[in-house]
Amino acid sequence: MNAHIEPQIISFGGKPAFAVIPWDEYQMLISNRQELDIWFPNDVVKANSRGVSLITAWREHFEMTQAELAAKCEMKQASIARLEKGHAGARRSTLARIAAAMGIMVEQLIE
């Protein structure tokens, strides 16, 4: 379908309740859903813009110490410190452990 079709708005009680969109647009939206679900709190964004690593920014957002995060990840505190300073390149599997410990997605730790 090449022609753009405006969404159909269905009202309930005088207020918009549903939007009907073309199937191709719906498929595009759900295929990109993971990208749409990535969010960052303002304090994480501000810290990262000051040069703080995303691991540090998120850890501080959750008010965790390096030792607390390390314990949740079953890692050493020194390893967390190295990752936060950027001295060690983090594998995706390591980032996944850290993300899981903080209850966020690994994509939220990738700079």
BAKEDO-277536 format. One record per atom (N, C-alpha, C): x, y, z; residue in one letter. Coordinates in steps of 0.1 Angstrom, whole numbers, padded with zeros to 4 digits, always signed. Example, Ala and Ser with C-alpha at 12.3 -4.5 7.8 and 13.67 -1.06 7.14 Angstrom:
2
+0132-0057+0078A/+0123-0045+0078A/+0132-0033+0078A/+0128-0022+0071S/+0137-0011+0071S/+0129+0000+0079S/
END
This chain:
111
+0009-0012+0000M/+0000+0000+0000M/+0009+0012+0000M/+0008+0020-0011N/+0017+0032-0012N/+0010+0045-0007N/-0004+0045-0008A/-0011+0057-0005A/-0012+0058+0010A/-0010+0070+0015H/-0011+0073+0030H/-0025+0074+0033H/-0029+0066+0044I/-0043+0066+0048I/-0043+0072+0062I/-0051+0082+0065E/-0052+0088+0078E/-0058+0078+0088E/-0053+0078+0100P/-0059+0069+0110P/-0074+0072+0112P/-0082+0062+0115Q/-0096+0064+0118Q/-0097+0065+0133Q/-0103+0075+0138I/-0104+0078+0153I/-0118+0073+0157I/-0119+0065+0167I/-0132+0060+0172I/-0134+0066+0186I/-0144+0073+0187S/-0147+0080+0200S/-0156+0072+0209S/-0155+0074+0222F/-0164+0067+0232F/-0167+0078+0242F/-0179+0081+0244G/-0183+0091+0254G/-0178+0105+0250G/-0177+0107+0237G/-0173+0120+0232G/-0158+0123+0232G/-0150+0112+0236K/-0136+0114+0237K/-0129+0103+0228K/-0118+0106+0221P/-0111+0096+0213P/-0107+0084+0222P/-0111+0072+0217A/-0108+0060+0225A/-0099+0050+0217A/-0100+0050+0204F/-0092+0041+0196F/-0087+0048+0183F/-0076+0043+0178A/-0071+0048+0165A/-0069+0035+0156A/-0075+0035+0145V/-0073+0024+0135V/-0063+0029+0125V/-0052+0021+0124I/-0042+0025+0114I/-0040+0014+0104I/-0034+0018+0093P/-0031+0007+0082P/-0022-0004+0088P/-0024-0016+0083W/-0017-0027+0088W/-0002-0025+0087W/+0003-0020+0076D/+0018-0018+0074D/+0024-0009+0084D/+0016+0002+0088E/+0021+0011+0098E/+0021+0004+0112E/+0011-0004+0114Y/+0011-0012+0127Y/+0023-0021+0128Y/+0026-0028+0117Q/+0037-0037+0117Q/+0050-0030+0119Q/+0052-0018+0113M/+0064-0010+0115M/+0065-0006+0130M/+0054-0002+0136L/+0054+0002+0150L/+0059-0009+0159L/+0053-0021+0157I/+0056-0032+0166I/+0070-0038+0163I/+0075-0037+0151S/+0089-0041+0148S/+0099-0032+0155S/+0096-0020+0157N/+0105-0010+0163N/+0102-0008+0178N/+0093-0016+0183R/+0089-0014+0197R/+0100-0014+0207R/+0110-0022+0206Q/+0121-0022+0216Q/+0128-0008+0216Q/+0130-0002+0204E/+0136+0011+0204E/+0127+0021+0211E/+0114+0020+0209L/+0105+0029+0215L/+0104+0028+0230L/+0108+0016+0235D/+0107+0014+0250D/+0119+0018+0257D/+0130+0023+0251I/+0142+0027+0257I/+0140+0041+0263I/+0142+0043+0275W/+0140+0056+0282W/+0151+0058+0292W/+0153+0071+0295F/+0164+0075+0304F/+0158+0086+0313F/+0159+0084+0326P/+0155+0095+0335P/+0164+0107+0333P/+0158+0118+0336N/+0166+0131+0335N/+0179+0131+0342N/+0180+0126+0354D/+0192+0126+0362D/+0203+0117+0355D/+0199+0106+0349V/+0208+0098+0342V/+0214+0105+0329V/+0205+0112+0322V/+0209+0119+0310V/+0219+0130+0314V/+0215+0138+0325K/+0224+0149+0329K/+0238+0144+0333K/+0238+0133+0341A/+0251+0127+0346A/+0259+0122+0334A/+0253+0116+0324N/+0260+0111+0313N/+0265+0122+0304N/+0258+0133+0303S/+0262+0144+0295S/+0274+0152+0302S/+0276+0149+0315R/+0288+0155+0322R/+0300+0146+0321R/+0298+0134+0314G/+0309+0125+0312G/+0309+0113+0321G/+0299+0112+0329V/+0297+0100+0338V/+0292+0089+0329V/+0298+0077+0331S/+0294+0065+0324S/+0279+0062+0327S/+0273+0055+0317L/+0259+0051+0320L/+0257+0042+0331L/+0267+0033+0333I/+0267+0024+0345I/+0266+0032+0358I/+0275+0042+0359T/+0276+0050+0371T/+0263+0058+0372T/+0258+0064+0361A/+0246+0072+0362A/+0234+0064+0367A/+0233+0053+0361W/+0221+0044+0365W/+0223+0040+0380W/+0235+0036+0383R/+0238+0031+0397R/+0234+0042+0407R/+0239+0054+0404E/+0236+0065+0413E/+0221+0069+0413E/+0214+0067+0401H/+0200+0069+0400H/+0192+0060+0410H/+0197+0048+0411F/+0191+0038+0420F/+0196+0038+0434F/+0205+0048+0437E/+0211+0051+0450E/+0218+0038+0455E/+0226+0032+0446M/+0234+0020+0450M/+0248+0023+0451M/+0255+0017+0459T/+0270+0018+0459T/+0276+0008+0449T/+0288+0010+0446Q/+0295+0000+0437Q/+0295-0014+0444Q/+0297-0015+0457A/+0297-0027+0464A/+0283-0034+0463A/+0272-0026+0464E/+0259-0032+0464E/+0256-0037+0450E/+0260-0029+0439L/+0258-0034+0426L/+0266-0046+0423L/+0278-0046+0427A/+0287-0058+0425A/+0281-0070+0431A/+0276-0069+0443A/+0270-0081+0450A/+0258-0086+0442A/+0249-0077+0437K/+0238-0081+0430K/+0242-0088+0416K/+0253-0084+0411C/+0258-0089+0398C/+0267-0101+0400C/+0270-0104+0413E/+0280-0115+0416E/+0293-0112+0409E/+0298-0099+0411M/+0310-0095+0406M/+0318-0088+0417M/+0331-0085+0414K/+0339-0078+0424K/+0336-0063+0423K/+0337-0056+0434Q/+0335-0041+0434Q/+0346-0035+0425Q/+0358-0040+0425A/+0368-0034+0416A/+0365-0036+0401A/+0358-0046+0398S/+0354-0048+0384S/+0344-0037+0380S/+0334-0035+0389I/+0324-0024+0386I/+0331-0011+0385I/+0341-0008+0393A/+0348+0005+0393A/+0356+0006+0379A/+0362-0005+0375R/+0369-0004+0362R/+0359-0002+0350R/+0348-0008+0351L/+0338-0006+0340L/+0333+0008+0340L/+0330+0013+0352E/+0325+0027+0353E/+0335+0037+0348E/+0348+0035+0350K/+0358+0044+0345K/+0362+0042+0331K/+0357+0031+0325G/+0360+0029+0311G/+0373+0022+0308G/+0380+0017+0319H/+0392+0011+0317H/+0391-0003+0311H/+0379-0009+0312A/+0377-0022+0307A/+0365-0022+0298A/+0367-0027+0286G/+0355-0028+0277G/+0346-0038+0282G/+0333-0035+0283A/+0323-0044+0289A/+0317-0053+0278A/+0317-0066+0280R/+0310-0075+0271R/+0295-0073+0272R/+0288-0076+0262R/+0273-0075+0263R/+0268-0084+0274R/+0274-0096+0276S/+0269-0105+0287S/+0271-0098+0301S/+0282-0091+0302T/+0285-0084+0315T/+0275-0072+0317T/+0272-0065+0306L/+0262-0054+0307L/+0249-0060+0310L/+0246-0072+0305A/+0233-0078+0307A/+0231-0082+0322A/+0242-0086+0328R/+0242-0089+0343R/+0239-0076+0351R/+0246-0066+0347I/+0245-0053+0354I/+0231-0047+0352I/+0226-0048+0340A/+0212-0043+0337A/+0202-0051+0345A/+0203-0064+0345A/+0194-0072+0353A/+0194-0069+0367A/+0206-0066+0373A/+0207-0063+0387A/+0200-0050+0390A/+0199-0041+0380M/+0193-0028+0382M/+0179-0027+0377M/+0174-0038+0371G/+0161-0039+0365G/+0158-0030+0353G/+0169-0028+0345I/+0168-0020+0333I/+0172-0029+0321I/+0170-0024+0309M/+0174-0031+0297M/+0189-0029+0294M/+0196-0039+0288V/+0210-0037+0285V/+0212-0025+0275V/+0202-0023+0267E/+0203-0011+0257E/+0204+0002+0265E/+0200+0003+0277Q/+0201+0015+0285Q/+0215+0017+0291Q/+0224+0007+0289L/+0237+0009+0293L/+0247+0011+0282L/+0242+0010+0270I/+0252+0011+0258I/+0253+0026+0254I/+0265+0030+0254E/+0268+0044+0251E/+0268+0047+0236E/
END
